Amino acid sequence: MTSTTSPTVTLPTEVNVINVGLPLFKDSVLDQGANAVQVDWRIPGGGDANVVDSLGRLFGPHGKTIDDANSEVVRRLNEGVPMLTSVDRAGAVIPNFSGRQILHCGPAIAWENMVNPLQRSIQAVIVSEGWAQNVSDAAQMAASGEVTLLAANEYSTVVPMATAVGPSAPVYIVSNEAGSTVAYSTVNQGSGDVPWFGVDSDSAIERLRFLNDSVGPVLGEAIESKGPIDIFSLAAQGVAMGDDVHMRVQATTNLFLRDLLGPLVASTHDDAADVGFFLSGNHLMFLNIAMAAAKSLVMWAGEVQNSSVVTTMSRNGTTYGIRLPGHDDRWFLAPSPPVKDALYYPGQAPDTSAPDIGDSAVLELVGLGGPAAANSPAVAGFLGGRMSDAIAATRNMEQICVGESSRFRLPILDFVGTPVGVDVRRVVEQGITPAVNTGIVHISDGSGQVGAGVAYAPMECFVQAVADLDARLG
């Protein structure tokens, strides 16, 4: 008989593991002293067969059409130059806005479905406009339909947090000449007892009157004297100085006030000194200006057909909505989520916090806010306290964006441009939704801001948008 010898099996002396799935397995390998890398992978579309089919068509047969459209959208977001030209009364400059109308943050919503902070903000505006004597009467007017409530986004306007806008409110006018678009935003109300934080006290109403009668006219006079201001030139400098130009805008605000210092000092308005003290103490002042600039660009980008890049992302505290280019009459809605990764004021917690609210998420669509987190120590404080956490937030946005900003550069990452152009296909495929840096207001008692944190957009909006785009192209 012929004997056979079994081959010798030599086991490797070192194993390097790539783990796809539960991190528990990666942790076990590491605990044994071996090398392991975790791959953060999710089943596309949550494994829903219809969603996967839609993604297959949008990345496959329709991919070239969409990619070409997306390139044009990113070009417009990068090449548009938003210029702050003036400040004027909302009722005088916003098209089709006058009489007893109020603009509010987020998608359109009926009074009875609004969260308490937004209702309080609207009540404060109604009283400041002189349509009611007190907030109780104001609430009755809003509930009865005597005052028409409209979504600001549908009137070329964006407002932060729970802001509401009456015809007497001063608004920034921002022009993007390349796209012939004009956008508007309110003058920031500052901190303390203010309606944009859901406060309707006497002092909050008085703040609105001060803005209407004093701050608006003084700012308008100063900007007219200075001449048009390149908003994103200032924002780009602010990003390099640690701003994300959403949660933190101190550096950019200081740059803006520096440019206006001469005209403000020269003002002959009776309240110029009071306005100066107010502006110097308002570290969030530039937020609204940046929002209007972003709105002017996404309006231009919104004219492109067949794109999968989000051009509206907004919340009213009840619903969260997004819109796609070439289809601006259609909102894709889901419940507004809670704000996570939050830091709270003493005595406050998630159960005292309103859901995510405001139009400021428009900034995340143009490369600011979450996309710029990597270079902001202030934002890092909300994400774990380390710069690596902030860098990870920017890297997550890179995975769901189709382009890179040509003007907002991150020194900490060798001056790479911030991610720009949130692609609904990538969001649904990767299972990563945009992170939005934001403040938090009290859910019910009208006490105002209770903290700040990061809100993550609900996936449902993006799944709806993917299905709709697939149907339109199909």
C-alpha positions as CSV (number, residue, x, y, z in Angstrom):
1,M,0.0,0.0,0.0
2,T,1.1,3.5,-0.7
3,S,1.0,5.7,2.3
4,T,0.1,9.4,2.0
5,T,1.2,12.1,4.2
6,S,-1.3,14.9,5.1
7,P,-0.1,18.3,4.1
8,T,1.3,20.4,6.9
9,V,-1.0,23.4,7.8
10,T,0.9,26.4,9.1
11,L,-1.3,28.8,11.0
12,P,-0.6,32.5,10.7
13,T,1.3,34.1,13.6
14,E,-0.6,37.4,13.2
15,V,-4.2,38.1,12.3
16,N,-5.6,41.4,11.2
17,V,-9.3,41.5,11.3
18,I,-11.8,43.7,9.3
19,N,-15.1,43.4,11.1
20,V,-18.4,44.2,9.3
21,G,-21.3,44.1,11.6
22,L,-21.6,44.3,15.4
23,P,-18.7,46.2,17.0
24,L,-18.7,43.6,19.8
25,F,-16.7,41.2,17.6
26,K,-14.1,43.9,16.9
27,D,-13.8,44.7,20.6
28,S,-13.2,41.0,21.4
29,V,-10.3,40.8,18.9
30,L,-8.8,44.0,20.4
31,D,-9.1,42.6,23.9
32,Q,-7.0,39.7,22.8
33,G,-4.2,41.9,21.6
34,A,-4.8,41.5,17.9
35,N,-5.5,44.2,15.3
36,A,-9.0,45.0,14.2
37,V,-10.7,47.6,12.2
38,Q,-14.5,48.3,12.3
39,V,-16.3,48.9,9.0
40,D,-19.3,51.1,9.6
41,W,-21.6,49.4,7.1
42,R,-25.4,49.4,6.9
43,I,-27.8,47.7,4.5
44,P,-28.7,50.4,2.0
45,G,-32.2,51.8,2.5
46,G,-32.6,49.7,5.6
47,G,-33.0,46.7,3.4
48,D,-36.3,47.9,2.0
49,A,-36.5,46.3,-1.4
50,N,-38.4,49.2,-3.0
51,V,-35.8,51.7,-1.7
52,V,-32.9,49.5,-2.9
53,D,-34.5,49.3,-6.3
54,S,-34.9,53.1,-6.4
55,L,-31.3,53.6,-5.4
56,G,-30.2,51.1,-8.1
57,R,-31.9,53.2,-10.8
58,L,-30.8,56.5,-9.4
59,F,-27.1,55.4,-9.2
60,G,-27.5,53.3,-12.4
61,P,-29.5,54.2,-15.5
62,H,-30.3,57.7,-14.2
63,G,-26.9,58.2,-12.6
64,K,-25.3,60.3,-15.4
65,T,-28.3,62.6,-15.6
66,I,-28.3,63.2,-11.8
67,D,-24.6,63.5,-11.5
68,D,-24.5,66.2,-14.3
69,A,-27.3,68.1,-12.5
70,N,-25.5,67.8,-9.2
71,S,-22.4,69.2,-10.6
72,E,-24.3,72.3,-11.7
73,V,-25.9,72.6,-8.3
74,V,-22.5,72.5,-6.6
75,R,-21.1,75.0,-9.0
76,R,-23.9,77.4,-8.1
77,L,-23.5,76.9,-4.4
78,N,-19.7,77.6,-4.8
79,E,-19.8,80.4,-7.3
80,G,-22.7,82.5,-6.2
81,V,-21.7,85.6,-4.3
82,P,-24.3,86.7,-1.7
83,M,-24.1,90.4,-1.0
84,L,-25.8,92.2,1.9
85,T,-27.3,95.3,0.3
86,S,-29.6,96.8,2.8
87,V,-32.1,96.5,5.7
88,D,-35.8,97.4,5.3
89,R,-39.2,96.5,6.7
90,A,-40.3,93.0,5.8
91,G,-43.7,94.2,4.6
92,A,-42.0,96.7,2.2
93,V,-39.6,94.3,0.5
94,I,-40.7,90.6,0.8
95,P,-42.9,89.9,-2.3
96,N,-46.6,89.2,-1.6
97,F,-46.2,89.7,2.2
98,S,-48.3,92.4,3.8
99,G,-51.3,93.0,6.0
100,R,-52.0,90.6,8.8
101,Q,-49.6,88.0,7.8
102,I,-46.8,86.3,9.7
103,L,-44.0,84.2,8.4
104,H,-42.7,81.4,10.6
105,C,-39.8,78.9,10.5
106,G,-40.1,75.4,9.0
107,P,-42.7,73.9,6.7
108,A,-46.2,75.3,6.7
109,I,-48.2,74.2,9.7
110,A,-51.6,75.0,11.3
111,W,-51.7,77.0,14.6
112,E,-53.1,74.0,16.6
113,N,-50.2,71.8,15.5
114,M,-47.4,74.2,16.4
115,V,-45.2,73.6,19.4
116,N,-45.6,76.0,22.3
117,P,-42.4,78.0,21.7
118,L,-43.5,78.9,18.1
119,Q,-46.9,79.8,19.2
120,R,-45.5,82.2,21.9
121,S,-43.2,83.8,19.3
122,I,-46.1,84.4,17.0
123,Q,-48.1,85.9,19.9
124,A,-45.3,88.3,20.7
125,V,-45.2,89.4,17.0
126,I,-49.0,90.0,16.9
127,V,-48.8,92.2,20.0
128,S,-45.7,94.1,18.7
129,E,-47.5,94.8,15.5
130,G,-50.4,96.4,17.4
131,W,-53.0,93.9,16.3
132,A,-53.7,92.7,19.8
133,Q,-53.3,94.2,23.3
134,N,-51.9,91.1,25.0
135,V,-50.7,87.6,24.2
136,S,-54.0,86.1,25.2
137,D,-55.9,88.1,22.6
138,A,-53.1,87.4,20.2
139,A,-53.5,83.6,20.6
140,Q,-57.2,83.9,19.9
141,M,-56.5,85.9,16.7
142,A,-54.0,83.2,15.5
143,A,-56.3,80.3,16.3
144,S,-59.3,82.0,14.6
145,G,-57.4,82.7,11.4
146,E,-57.6,86.5,11.7
147,V,-53.8,86.4,11.2
148,T,-52.5,84.3,8.3
149,L,-49.5,82.1,9.1
150,L,-47.1,81.3,6.3
151,A,-43.9,79.3,5.9
152,A,-41.0,81.8,5.6
153,N,-39.1,79.5,3.2
154,E,-41.9,79.9,0.6
155,Y,-41.3,83.6,0.7
156,S,-37.6,83.6,0.0
157,T,-37.0,84.1,3.7
158,V,-35.2,82.0,6.4
159,V,-35.4,82.6,10.2
160,P,-33.6,80.9,13.1
161,M,-35.1,78.9,15.9
162,A,-38.7,79.8,16.7
163,T,-38.6,83.2,15.0
164,A,-41.8,84.7,13.5
165,V,-41.8,87.7,11.2
166,G,-44.4,90.5,11.0
167,P,-44.6,93.2,8.3
168,S,-42.9,95.7,10.6
169,A,-39.8,93.6,11.3
170,P,-36.5,94.7,9.8
171,V,-35.0,92.2,7.5
172,Y,-31.6,91.9,5.8
173,I,-31.8,91.9,2.0
174,V,-29.2,89.7,0.3
175,S,-28.7,89.6,-3.4
176,N,-26.9,86.9,-5.4
177,E,-26.4,88.6,-8.8
178,A,-25.2,85.5,-10.6
179,G,-28.5,83.8,-10.0
180,S,-30.7,86.9,-9.9
181,T,-32.0,85.7,-6.5
182,V,-32.8,87.8,-3.5
183,A,-33.3,86.3,0.0
184,Y,-34.3,87.8,3.4
185,S,-33.7,87.1,7.1
186,T,-34.6,89.0,10.2
187,V,-32.2,90.9,12.4
188,N,-31.1,88.6,15.2
189,Q,-33.0,89.3,18.4
190,G,-30.1,88.6,20.8
191,S,-30.1,86.6,24.0
192,G,-32.3,86.6,27.1
193,D,-36.1,87.0,27.0
194,V,-36.6,87.0,23.3
195,P,-39.3,85.5,21.0
196,W,-36.9,83.5,18.8
197,F,-36.3,81.4,22.0
198,G,-40.1,81.0,22.5
199,V,-40.6,83.8,25.0
200,D,-43.7,86.1,24.8
201,S,-43.1,88.2,28.0
202,D,-43.4,92.0,28.0
203,S,-39.7,92.3,27.7
204,A,-39.7,90.0,24.7
205,I,-42.3,92.1,23.0
206,E,-40.3,95.3,23.8
207,R,-37.2,93.7,22.2
208,L,-39.2,93.3,19.0
209,R,-40.3,97.0,19.1
210,F,-36.7,98.0,19.7
211,L,-35.6,96.1,16.7
212,N,-38.3,97.5,14.6
213,D,-37.9,101.2,15.6
214,S,-34.2,101.5,16.4
215,V,-31.9,98.6,15.4
216,G,-33.4,98.2,11.9
217,P,-33.1,101.8,10.9
218,V,-29.5,102.2,12.3
219,L,-28.3,99.1,10.6
220,G,-29.9,100.0,7.4
221,E,-28.3,103.4,7.5
222,A,-24.9,101.9,8.3
223,I,-25.0,99.3,5.5
224,E,-26.1,101.9,3.0
225,S,-23.1,104.0,4.0
226,K,-20.7,101.1,3.9
227,G,-22.0,99.7,0.6
228,P,-22.7,96.0,-0.3
229,I,-20.9,93.5,1.9
230,D,-19.6,90.1,0.7
231,I,-21.1,87.9,3.3
232,F,-19.3,84.6,2.6
233,S,-15.9,86.4,2.4
234,L,-16.4,87.2,6.1
235,A,-17.8,83.7,6.8
236,A,-14.7,82.1,5.2
237,Q,-12.5,84.1,7.5
238,G,-14.6,83.2,10.5
239,V,-14.4,79.5,9.7
240,A,-10.6,79.7,9.8
241,M,-10.9,81.5,13.2
242,G,-13.0,78.7,14.8
243,D,-16.5,79.5,13.8
244,D,-18.8,76.9,12.2
245,V,-21.0,79.9,11.4
246,H,-24.0,78.3,12.9
247,M,-23.6,77.3,16.5
248,R,-20.6,79.6,16.9
249,V,-20.5,82.9,15.0
250,Q,-18.5,85.1,17.3
251,A,-15.5,85.6,15.1
252,T,-17.6,86.4,12.0
253,T,-19.8,88.7,13.9
254,N,-16.7,90.7,15.1
255,L,-15.5,90.9,11.5
256,F,-18.9,92.3,10.4
257,L,-19.1,94.8,13.2
258,R,-15.5,96.0,12.4
259,D,-16.6,96.7,8.9
260,L,-19.6,98.7,10.1
261,L,-17.9,100.5,13.0
262,G,-17.4,103.8,11.2
263,P,-20.9,104.1,9.9
264,L,-22.4,103.1,13.2
265,V,-20.4,105.7,15.1
266,A,-21.4,108.3,12.6
267,S,-25.1,107.5,13.0
268,T,-27.3,110.5,14.0
269,H,-30.2,108.3,15.0
270,D,-31.5,109.1,18.5
271,D,-31.0,105.5,19.7
272,A,-27.6,104.9,18.0
273,A,-25.8,104.4,21.3
274,D,-28.4,101.9,22.6
275,V,-28.2,100.1,19.3
276,G,-24.4,100.0,19.5
277,F,-24.5,98.4,22.9
278,F,-27.0,95.9,21.7
279,L,-25.0,94.9,18.6
280,S,-21.7,94.6,20.6
281,G,-23.4,92.3,23.1
282,N,-25.1,90.0,20.5
283,H,-22.6,87.3,19.6
284,L,-25.1,85.5,17.3
285,M,-25.8,88.6,15.2
286,F,-24.2,87.2,12.0
287,L,-26.2,84.0,12.1
288,N,-29.2,85.5,10.4
289,I,-27.1,87.2,7.8
290,A,-25.3,84.0,6.9
291,M,-28.7,82.2,6.6
292,A,-30.0,84.7,4.1
293,A,-26.8,84.3,2.1
294,A,-27.2,80.6,2.1
295,K,-30.9,80.9,1.1
296,S,-29.9,83.1,-1.9
297,L,-27.7,80.3,-3.2
298,V,-30.0,77.4,-2.6
299,M,-32.8,79.3,-4.4
300,W,-30.5,79.5,-7.4
301,A,-29.5,75.9,-7.1
302,G,-33.2,75.0,-6.8
303,E,-33.7,75.9,-10.4
304,V,-31.7,73.0,-11.7
305,Q,-33.7,70.0,-12.9
306,N,-33.0,66.3,-12.0
307,S,-30.7,66.9,-9.1
308,S,-30.6,64.8,-5.9
309,V,-29.0,67.6,-3.8
310,V,-31.1,69.0,-1.0
311,T,-31.9,72.7,-1.4
312,T,-34.2,73.2,1.6
313,M,-33.9,71.7,5.0
314,S,-36.1,73.2,7.7
315,R,-38.0,72.5,10.9
316,N,-40.9,74.0,12.8
317,G,-40.6,72.0,16.0
318,T,-43.4,69.6,14.8
319,T,-42.3,68.6,11.4
320,Y,-38.9,68.4,9.6
321,G,-39.0,69.1,5.9
322,I,-36.6,68.9,2.9
323,R,-37.0,69.9,-0.8
324,L,-35.2,69.0,-4.0
325,P,-34.2,71.3,-6.9
326,G,-36.7,71.8,-9.7
327,H,-39.5,70.6,-7.4
328,D,-39.8,73.4,-4.8
329,D,-43.5,73.0,-4.3
330,R,-43.1,69.6,-2.8
331,W,-42.0,69.1,0.8
332,F,-40.9,65.7,2.1
333,L,-41.9,65.6,5.8
334,A,-41.2,63.6,9.0
335,P,-41.6,64.4,12.7
336,S,-39.1,66.9,14.0
337,P,-36.5,65.0,16.1
338,P,-35.1,65.8,19.5
339,V,-31.7,67.5,19.8
340,K,-29.0,65.1,20.8
341,D,-25.3,65.5,21.8
342,A,-26.6,68.4,23.9
343,L,-25.2,70.5,26.7
344,Y,-28.0,71.8,29.0
345,Y,-28.3,74.7,31.4
346,P,-28.6,73.7,35.1
347,G,-31.9,72.1,35.8
348,Q,-32.7,71.4,32.2
349,A,-32.8,68.1,30.4
350,P,-34.3,66.3,27.3
351,D,-37.7,66.2,28.9
352,T,-37.8,70.0,29.1
353,S,-36.6,70.5,25.5
354,A,-38.6,71.3,22.4
355,P,-37.8,69.2,19.3
356,D,-35.5,70.6,16.7
357,I,-36.7,73.9,15.3
358,G,-35.7,76.7,12.8
359,D,-34.6,77.3,9.3
360,S,-30.9,77.6,10.1
361,A,-30.2,74.1,8.7
362,V,-29.9,75.9,5.4
363,L,-26.3,76.6,6.5
364,E,-25.5,72.8,6.4
365,L,-26.5,72.8,2.8
366,V,-23.8,75.2,1.7
367,G,-20.8,73.9,3.7
368,L,-21.3,75.7,7.1
369,G,-22.5,74.4,10.4
370,G,-22.0,70.6,10.6
371,P,-19.7,70.4,7.6
372,A,-17.4,73.0,9.2
373,A,-17.4,71.4,12.7
374,A,-13.8,70.0,12.3
375,N,-12.2,73.4,12.8
376,S,-14.4,74.6,15.7
377,P,-13.3,73.8,19.3
378,A,-16.7,75.2,20.4
379,V,-18.6,72.6,18.4
380,A,-16.2,69.9,19.6
381,G,-17.4,70.6,23.1
382,F,-20.9,69.3,22.2
383,L,-19.6,66.2,20.4
384,G,-17.4,64.6,23.1
385,G,-15.0,67.4,23.9
386,R,-12.2,66.3,21.5
387,M,-11.2,67.8,18.2
388,S,-11.3,64.3,16.8
389,D,-15.0,64.2,17.5
390,A,-15.5,67.4,15.5
391,I,-13.4,66.0,12.7
392,A,-15.5,62.9,12.6
393,A,-18.7,65.0,12.2
394,T,-17.2,66.7,9.2
395,R,-16.1,63.3,7.8
396,N,-19.6,62.0,8.2
397,M,-20.9,64.9,6.1
398,E,-18.3,64.1,3.5
399,Q,-19.8,60.7,3.0
400,I,-23.2,62.2,2.0
401,C,-22.2,65.2,0.1
402,V,-21.3,65.4,-3.6
403,G,-18.8,68.3,-3.5
404,E,-16.4,70.4,-1.6
405,S,-16.6,74.1,-0.8
406,S,-14.2,76.3,-2.8
407,R,-14.3,79.0,-0.2
408,F,-14.8,77.5,3.3
409,R,-11.5,75.9,4.1
410,L,-10.5,73.9,7.2
411,P,-7.0,74.6,8.5
412,I,-7.0,71.6,10.8
413,L,-7.5,69.3,7.7
414,D,-4.8,70.8,5.5
415,F,-7.3,73.4,4.2
416,V,-9.6,71.0,2.6
417,G,-13.0,72.5,1.6
418,T,-16.0,71.8,3.8
419,P,-18.4,69.2,2.4
420,V,-21.2,70.8,0.3
421,G,-24.3,69.4,-1.5
422,V,-26.2,66.9,0.6
423,D,-27.2,64.0,-1.8
424,V,-30.4,62.2,-0.8
425,R,-29.1,59.1,-2.6
426,R,-26.0,58.9,-0.5
427,V,-28.0,59.7,2.7
428,V,-30.3,56.7,2.2
429,E,-27.5,54.4,0.9
430,Q,-25.1,55.2,3.8
431,G,-27.8,55.5,6.5
432,I,-26.2,58.8,7.6
433,T,-28.4,61.9,7.8
434,P,-27.1,65.5,8.1
435,A,-26.1,66.7,11.5
436,V,-27.3,70.2,12.3
437,N,-25.7,72.4,15.0
438,T,-28.4,74.1,16.9
439,G,-29.8,75.7,20.1
440,I,-32.6,74.2,22.3
441,V,-35.6,76.0,23.7
442,H,-37.9,75.0,26.5
443,I,-40.8,72.9,25.4
444,S,-43.6,74.6,27.3
445,D,-43.0,77.3,29.9
446,G,-41.7,80.2,27.8
447,S,-38.4,80.5,29.7
448,G,-36.3,80.5,26.6
449,Q,-33.1,78.7,25.7
450,V,-32.2,75.7,27.7
451,G,-29.1,74.4,25.9
452,A,-27.5,73.6,22.6
453,G,-26.5,70.5,20.7
454,V,-26.6,68.6,17.5
455,A,-29.8,67.4,15.7
456,Y,-29.8,64.6,13.2
457,A,-32.3,64.9,10.3
458,P,-34.9,62.1,10.2
459,M,-34.2,59.4,7.5
460,E,-37.9,59.3,6.4
461,C,-37.6,62.7,4.6
462,F,-34.8,61.4,2.4
463,V,-36.4,58.1,1.7
464,Q,-39.5,60.0,0.4
465,A,-37.3,62.2,-1.7
466,V,-35.5,59.2,-3.2
467,A,-38.8,57.6,-4.2
468,D,-40.1,60.9,-5.6
469,L,-37.0,61.5,-7.7
470,D,-37.0,57.9,-9.0
471,A,-40.7,58.3,-10.0
472,R,-40.0,61.7,-11.8
473,L,-37.1,60.4,-13.7
474,G,-38.8,57.1,-14.5
